[in-house]
Amino acid sequence: MEQTFSHFLRFIFPDADAVFDLNRPFDYLDKEFEQLFPPESNGKGVRYVDKLVKVYLNDGSEQFVLCHVEIQSSKGNGDLAERMFRYFYRIWDRYKVPITAIAILADENGRYRPEVYRQEFMGTSLRYDFNSYKIMDQQESVLRSNKNPFSVIVLTALLAIKNKKISDEGLKAIKHDLYDEMINREMDKDTRQGLYDYH
């Protein structure tokens, strides 16, 4: 993620260049995130990758980007929206800076698409909306035509979801295809290495 983060921001947010100062280095707050949220044993078949990144806006102010990547074969415990809200309020309580949160869902459950957390009791209510990106909703042709290097990562995940029972020969053909996709995009060595690491 660290080697491709600027591409990730541009991929998720079409106006990233207008909003973020992408010339300034990002600050990856992995240790701070782990202090706020000690590792816990996840449900069977569920893996989480969380990144808390300090970025700068073009006006010079700081903002945090919480990136939660959830890789799972089902909807897990179904508590993603609540977890995203917990992440938000603890990070806000600690740093008091604006936060945008993105949950990337790499499952194959078409009905599972959390993007809001609600709570209400006796006239007191709360609603927390967050960005949710469902890989299964994406179109292969659109990803192939997207010149952003991060689209290769999403394409890889999409093909993995679609071809779970593929043969070794079929898998080899997909890997060659994805390699060609990387070659077709102009990218520096670090970005290429970041894409390899994702695969």
N, C-alpha and C positions, 0 to 999 in steps of 0.2 A: 504493500500500500504506500509506503514512504517514497518509493522510487517512481510512483505513478500518480501521486496525490494531486498535482496540478491538473493532470489530464482527467482525473476523477471529478474534480470540481467543475471543470468545463463540460464534462459529460452529463452530470446531474443537473447543473444550473446553466442554462444557455447564456445567461448574462454574467457569467463568472468574471470575465475580463473587465466588465464595467464596475463590478462590485468589489472584487478582491484585488489586493496588490500582490500579484503572482510573482513579482520580482524579488520580494522579500522571502527569506527562508521560513519554512514552517517549523513550529515547535511541537514535537510529539510528546504528549504528556502521559506516556505509558505507566510510569511509576506512580504518578499522582492518581491516575485512574484506578490502579490496583489498590492504592490505599483507601480510596472511597468505596471500591467494590472488590473485596478479596475474592479470589477465584473460588468457584463453587462447583460441585459435581453437577453436570448437566444431565438432562434426560437422555435416555437411550436414543441413539441416532441423531442427536442434536449437537451441533458445534457452533460456538459463537466466536466472532472476532470483533473486538471493540477497539476503536481508536478515538482518542480525544486529542484534537489538534488545535493549537492556537494559530490563528491566521490574522492577517492585517487587512483592513479595508483600504480602499483608495483614499479615503479621507484621513487615514492615519490611525483610526481607532482599532481596538482589538476585538476579536470575536472568536468564539469557540465553535468548532465543528465536531459534533459527535457522530462518528460513523459506526453503526452497528451492522455487521454482516452476519446474517443467520443462515447457516447451511444445515438443512435438515431434510429428512425423508418424509416427515409429516409435520403437523403444526405443533409438535412438542406438547408442552403443558398448556398452550393456548394463552399464555400470560405475557406475550410480547408487549402489548400496549401498556400494561401496568409497569413492566420493567423499564420501558422507555420513559415513562413518567418519573419513575424513581431515579433514573439516571439524570433526568433534567433537574429535578429539585435539589438533588445533592450537589450537582455541579454548580447550579446557581447559588446555593447556600455557601459554597466554598469560595467561588470566584467573583460572583456578582457581575458577570459580563454576558452579553447576548449569546445565545446558543441556537444553532440550527442542528437538527438531528435527522439522520437518514437511516432507515432500516432497509437493508437489501435482502430480499427474500428469495432464496434459491431452492425452495421446495417445489413439489409438483402438485400440491393441493390447490386446485383452481378457486375454491371458495374461501381460502384463508388469505385475507389481505388486510391485516390490522393497520390503521392509520390514525386512530383517535382513542383516547382514554377518557372515560366519563365517570363521575362520581357525584351522587346527589343524596342529601338527607335533610329533611325538614327545612326547606327553603334555602339551604346552602348547596351550591353546585359548583362543579369544576369540570372543565373540558380542556384536554391537552391534545392538540393536533401535531402530527409529525410527518415528515416526508417518508413515503413508503414506495419502494421500487421493486416491482415483481418481475423477476427475470423471465418467468414463463409467459408473460404477456407480450414479450418483445418479438419482433419479426426478424427472421434471419437475414432477409434481403436488405432491410434497413440497417442492420448492424454491419453488414458487409460494405455498404456504401458510405458508412460513417468513417471519416478519416481520423477521428480521435483514437489514439492507441488503446484507450480503456475499452473501446467497443469490442476489441479482440477478447478481452477478459470476459465480458458479458456473453459474447458469442460462444466462447468455450463452455461457460456454465450452461447456456441454453442447449448446446449440442449434447452435453452430458446428461441433462434432464430428458431430452428427447430420445437418447440412445442408450438407455440404462442396460439393455441386454445385448449390446452389440458384440460381434465377434472380435478376436484379436486383430484380424485383417482389417475389419471395418474401423477399429480404433486407430490402427496405424495410418489408414487413409485420412481420418479426421485430423490426426496430428500433423501430417504433411500439409493438409489444407490450411490449418491454422498457422503453420510456419510461413506458408505463402502469404497469408493475410498480414503477418508481421512485416515481411519483406516489402510488401506493397505500400506500406506506410512509412513515411520519413520519420525516423525517431532516433534519438541518441542511444548510446550504448547502455547507460543506466536504465533508461526506460525499457529497452529490450530485455535487459536482465530482470527487471521487475515483472515483466510479462511472463518470462520463463518461470520465475519463482511462483507466480500464481498457478501456472499449469502444474 
